[in-house]
Amino acid sequence: MAKWGEGDPRWIVEERPDATNVNNWHWTEKNACAWSKEKIKELFKNFKIEGDEMSAKITDIETCDGEAVVNNRKGKLIFFYEWNLVLKWVFSKDKTIEGKINIPNLSEENDISEVDIEITLKSSTDEGEAVKHFLHTKGKEFIRERLKEYVAALKQEFTKGMILPKKDENQAITKNCKTAINVKAQMNATVVSNNKTPGYKISTTTVKQQQKFQCRAPEFFNVLTTTEMVQAFTKGPVRLEPTKNGKFELFGGNIHGEFVELSPTKIVQKWRCKQWPEGHFSEVVLDINEKSDHTEVVLTHTGVPSSEEDSTKENWDRYYWDAIKRTFGFGYFM
């Protein structure tokens, strides 16, 4: 997946009609997890598998664990999905027979014909074994057809609008030409911190998160204030002046600002994303509290544009917390 610091790093580019992503040049990403779960539920709930004078019905999706995202790079869509599914089925005739269908490896790495499908019985009886045999020999093809429908919908239905029209494909874009040039120039300009404020009111919100790390408090403090360590988890060059009023630039300048307060137990930053309205800064407060067996970090991020709330939460998780834990082995708490 696209990460800040690899290739053309940036906070995931929003799909916008003002030419922010002109000609689909930049890597855009769209989370398909929630959509996928609803689609899988729609495809399988109450789905009947019929044949050989038998009919079994899927009654519930017991497990639907995994993820799915779609990336657009230079107009090419790249799909990542990985799901572990457990479906409940029932067969009712003279007796009610129940069981499950386990699908542990539905992913883009496997052709649908290679996806494992395991049929199990709640109770083994002669009648149950007959139904199980039917589902094993005939029912799997019904299941695979449904899985194909999910993948097809992911690639066609979900991705509508991800590839934006090129400038020469849509004359309407010329109406926004002046705006597009200004936006593009702003994105490519050298990033510098300034005290300009937008000429209009921005609706903002506060993002609060709490994380646990298997390390001492000074170790976590060093991760965010030592150039080499910041470069390690961001996977790219950074500018870092870890002193009061010192500047910082991460992820190719897409995140930048300055340190307002700096101590082993608290970091306060004047912080902005390059694609936010010009001159708008938020405040990041990181409270670092060492416990008996771990360090607790509390993030309070105020002044986040309301339209950026969800992406800001996701990117703190992905590009800070998860990256720090993976890079330095600070571990995950369940």
Number of C-alpha atoms within 10 A of each C-alpha: 12 16 20 22 20 14 12 13 21 23 22 18 15 17 19 11 14 18 22 22 22 18 16 20 14 21 24 23 21 17 14 18 17 10 13 23 18 11 16 18 16 12 15 19 16 16 18 18 20 15 12 7 5 14 17 23 18 20 17 17 19 13 14 18 13 17 17 20 17 21 21 20 16 15 18 13 16 14 18 15 19 18 20 15 19 20 20 23 25 19 20 12 9 7 9 10 21 22 20 21 22 18 19 18 19 21 19 15 12 12 10 17 12 11 16 14 21 15 21 19 18 13 11 14 11 9 13 20 15 13 23 24 13 20 24 16 10 15 21 19 15 14 21 17 12 16 18 14 15 18 21 12 14 21 15 10 11 17 16 10 9 20 19 19 17 15 14 10 10 10 10 11 17 12 10 12 14 11 14 19 14 13 18 15 11 15 15 9 10 8 16 12 16 11 8 10 12 12 9 7 7 14 10 15 16 15 18 13 13 12 14 22 22 20 19 18 19 15 15 22 18 15 17 18 18 14 17 15 16 21 19 17 22 22 19 18 17 21 17 22 16 20 14 14 15 16 19 23 21 23 23 22 24 19 19 24 26 22 21 19 16 18 13 15 15 15 20 20 24 20 25 24 21 23 18 14 15 16 14 21 26 18 20 23 20 20 18 23 17 19 13 6 11 17 21 20 22 17 19 17 21 17 20 24 18 14 13 14 15 10 13 19 14 11 15 15 15 13 17 15 19 16 18 23 17 12 14 16 12 20 16 13 9 4
